[in-house]
Amino acid sequence: MHQFLAVDVVRDVAVVTFTRPEKLNVLDVGTRLRLAALIRELGSGKAVRGIVLTGAGRAFSAGEDLRQAPTTDAEVRRAFESFHDITRAILATRVPVVAAVNGIAVGGASEITLCCDARIGTAATEYYQPENSRGLTISNASSVLLHRLIGNHAMRLVLGSPRVGAQEALRIGLLDELVEPDALLGRAVDTVREWTPEGNTTALHLALLRPRAEEVEAAFAREDQAAHAAWSSGALSAGVEAFWSART
């Protein structure tokens, strides 16, 4: 058990759960760093056949913890690097990683699901990327991964920041499958097991089918530049302040 992260092994599959439901499973920098380290540990394939990511309660995750929003350029870099590192960790595993998107996935958390090998949801699943109206910019190599998954829908999702329900997410390719809520984790575990049969070459195929590391690193570099520009312009600070003002 890590703070705000729980790990269970179900039929030889590691189920990693975000366990901060009272805060909609927001992810602070420390949690993101622990998650990346945990994925690297489990992703070797020595102990489990694959990894499932999911959230406790009614949300997958509300993404960045804006109560701990960056206040310096160095903190901006550290925040973005911690998101990027989750993507690096997932794309380097030798086992499948499946997102069981049990509820709303916001901002950076929605972006984490993009680098997973499958995304399974329920009728309660919802995607929301509000960065454009909050002075934030996208991360996790989503500038590449969104286009890879959903083509020209990517521009609308980022610039317009609509809330995308489960059926639309399935239609445009954000989700691969919809199941009943009580079947979500079971289906995610089944998917891992189906993709790792006896005598498999799954690790080799994952390396062939996932985006190339150089493409992802180039996306990180562009996203870091955008984050620096947002911070330097004051858009990030103003957006976060406006978010909290609207809530109070």
Sequence and secondary structure as in RCSB ss.txt:
>XXXX:A:sequence
MHQFLAVDVVRDVAVVTFTRPEKLNVLDVGTRLRLAALIRELGSGKAVRGIVLTGAGRAFSAGEDLRQAPTTDAE
VRRAFESFHDITRAILATRVPVVAAVNGIAVGGASEITLCCDARIGTAATEYYQPENSRGLTISNASSVLLHRLI
GNHAMRLVLGSPRVGAQEALRIGLLDELVEPDALLGRAVDTVREWTPEGNTTALHLALLRPRAEEVEAAFAREDQ
AAHAAWSSGALSAGVEAFWSART
>XXXX:A:secstr
 BTTEEEEEETTEEEEEE  GGGTT B HHHHHHHHHHHHHHTTSSS S EEEEESTTEEE  B GGG   SHHH
HHHHHHHHHHHHHHHHT SS EEEEE SEEEHHHHHHHHTSSEEEE TT EEE  HHHHT    TTHHHHHHHHH
TTHHHHHHHH  EEEHHHHHHHTS SEE  GGGHHHHHHHHHHHTS TT  HHHHHHHHS  HHHHHHHHHHHHH
HHHHHHHHTHHHHHHHHHHHHH 
